[in-house]
Amino acid sequence: MKTTTLKVMVIDSDIRFLEAYPYYFNTYRDYDLAGIYSSVAEALEDYSRIQPDIVLSEVHLPEGCGVAGIAEFRKRDADAKVIMVSDETDFETIKKSFKLGAVGYLTKPVSKKRLEQALDSIKYEGAALSHDIAKQVISMFRRKHYANFSERENEIIECLGQGMTYKSMAEKLFVTTSTINFHIQNIYLKLDVNSKSEALQKIRQLECA
């Protein structure tokens, strides 16, 4: 049975990726590049005709902040799935993106493999987060709920707050990366989220501590 490919609309004026995105999508089996646009306005003109399954939009665009485009896409389609991409990890921008209805946030540089993994996360789980963004989410919850975590989980959260990778955490704590991943999954369970999409729902409702 042939797998249905999903159409992805890309909005990005970053010259570094104008050639990269077509190359990426030429290697993907489940995703087609429906078009690359340099502004939200241009993308909106073609939105109804293309009816993309996923929109990948840069935060910083020549016409202004691409985050505002989330609301515009959702006006056209209440189920629009928008992933924001940025060089920065400003949490206010991240939180605003989720509150407006984004289903993902990736930090650049976005490699071919990372993008495909993010698209798979949207397709199968409904949401996608870069590891560095997830670290910020966990750190923020820790300020409110740290007593609910075990000593080992708090150690891992502390490492995440320092920007450590899974590998470096495993080396520091003398465990395997699989063990680190296991504890991180438990951390999310203690936050009462069963999926990435539910985690994003919580983020949308958050107010700064």
Solvent accessible surface area in square Angstrom, and as a share of the most:
residue,aa,sasa,rsa
1,M,242,1.08
2,K,170,0.72
3,T,58,0.34
4,T,105,0.61
5,T,41,0.24
6,L,34,0.17
7,K,79,0.33
8,V,0,0.00
9,M,0,0.00
10,V,1,0.00
11,I,0,0.00
12,D,2,0.01
13,S,38,0.25
14,D,29,0.15
15,I,141,0.72
16,R,139,0.51
17,F,12,0.05
18,L,76,0.38
19,E,148,0.66
20,A,22,0.17
21,Y,1,0.00
22,P,48,0.30
23,Y,126,0.48
24,Y,24,0.09
25,F,13,0.05
26,N,130,0.67
27,T,68,0.39
28,Y,17,0.06
29,R,187,0.68
30,D,18,0.09
31,Y,1,0.00
32,D,68,0.35
33,L,50,0.25
34,A,31,0.24
35,G,20,0.19
36,I,56,0.28
37,Y,28,0.11
38,S,51,0.33
39,S,17,0.11
40,V,10,0.06
41,A,57,0.44
42,E,79,0.36
43,A,0,0.00
44,L,22,0.11
45,E,143,0.64
46,D,36,0.19
47,Y,11,0.04
48,S,75,0.48
49,R,175,0.64
50,I,16,0.08
51,Q,125,0.55
52,P,10,0.06
53,D,57,0.30
54,I,2,0.01
55,V,2,0.01
56,L,2,0.01
57,S,2,0.01
58,E,11,0.05
59,V,1,0.00
60,H,98,0.44
61,L,14,0.07
62,P,112,0.70
63,E,98,0.44
64,G,35,0.34
65,C,69,0.41
66,G,2,0.02
67,V,1,0.00
68,A,65,0.50
69,G,3,0.03
70,I,0,0.00
71,A,34,0.27
72,E,66,0.30
73,F,1,0.00
74,R,86,0.31
75,K,153,0.65
76,R,126,0.46
77,D,51,0.27
78,A,75,0.58
79,D,110,0.57
80,A,4,0.03
81,K,79,0.34
82,V,1,0.01
83,I,0,0.00
84,M,0,0.00
85,V,1,0.01
86,S,1,0.01
87,D,84,0.44
88,E,89,0.40
89,T,56,0.33
90,D,69,0.36
91,F,37,0.16
92,E,93,0.42
93,T,30,0.18
94,I,0,0.00
95,K,15,0.06
96,K,110,0.47
97,S,0,0.00
98,F,0,0.00
99,K,86,0.36
100,L,61,0.30
101,G,6,0.05
102,A,0,0.00
103,V,19,0.11
104,G,0,0.00
105,Y,2,0.01
106,L,7,0.03
107,T,11,0.07
108,K,18,0.08
109,P,106,0.66
110,V,1,0.01
111,S,51,0.33
112,K,72,0.30
113,K,135,0.57
114,R,78,0.28
115,L,0,0.00
116,E,61,0.27
117,Q,96,0.42
118,A,6,0.05
119,L,0,0.00
120,D,45,0.23
121,S,15,0.09
122,I,4,0.02
123,K,61,0.26
124,Y,153,0.58
125,E,84,0.38
126,G,25,0.24
127,A,0,0.00
128,A,2,0.02
129,L,25,0.13
130,S,6,0.04
131,H,122,0.55
132,D,48,0.25
133,I,0,0.00
134,A,17,0.13
135,K,31,0.13
136,Q,50,0.22
137,V,1,0.01
138,I,2,0.01
139,S,30,0.19
140,M,8,0.04
141,F,14,0.06
142,R,75,0.27
143,R,147,0.54
144,K,92,0.39
145,H,74,0.33
146,Y,123,0.47
147,A,88,0.68
148,N,89,0.45
149,F,14,0.06
150,S,49,0.32
151,E,140,0.63
152,R,82,0.30
153,E,8,0.03
154,N,32,0.17
155,E,64,0.29
156,I,0,0.00
157,I,2,0.01
158,E,75,0.34
159,C,2,0.01
160,L,6,0.03
161,G,54,0.52
162,Q,109,0.49
163,G,44,0.43
164,M,37,0.16
165,T,82,0.48
166,Y,57,0.22
167,K,133,0.57
168,S,37,0.24
169,M,0,0.00
170,A,7,0.05
171,E,111,0.50
172,K,107,0.45
173,L,21,0.10
174,F,186,0.78
175,V,42,0.24
176,T,86,0.50
177,T,63,0.37
178,S,82,0.53
179,T,43,0.25
180,I,0,0.00
181,N,64,0.33
182,F,121,0.51
183,H,34,0.15
184,I,7,0.03
185,Q,94,0.42
186,N,37,0.19
187,I,0,0.00
188,Y,37,0.14
189,L,104,0.52
190,K,88,0.37
191,L,8,0.04
192,D,110,0.57
193,V,7,0.04
194,N,123,0.63
195,S,42,0.27
196,K,75,0.32
197,S,40,0.26
198,E,71,0.32
199,A,7,0.05
200,L,2,0.01
201,Q,89,0.39
202,K,65,0.28
203,I,0,0.00
204,R,47,0.17
205,Q,139,0.62
206,L,20,0.10
207,E,115,0.52
208,C,78,0.47
209,A,95,0.74
